[in-house]
Amino acid sequence: MNGAVRSYLVSTLAQQVRIEALDETYSFNAWEVIHTENSYKFTLPQIEQWPLKQACV
């Protein structure tokens, strides 16, 4: 898809992360890639076409 931006974090060392609010601990390996987000960018003409495309579904 055009306009897609994918964001990642990289754990540069082996570590454990504790999130108290969830009562969870997560382990990460050194250089483990963590996918955090897909973001899509659209032009105004693409956005204006959405209602027309949705009517055909």
Secondary structure, DSSP 8 states (H G I E B T S, - for coil): -TTEEEEEEEESS-EEEEEGGGTEEEEE-TTEEEEEEEEE---HHHHHHHHHHHHT-
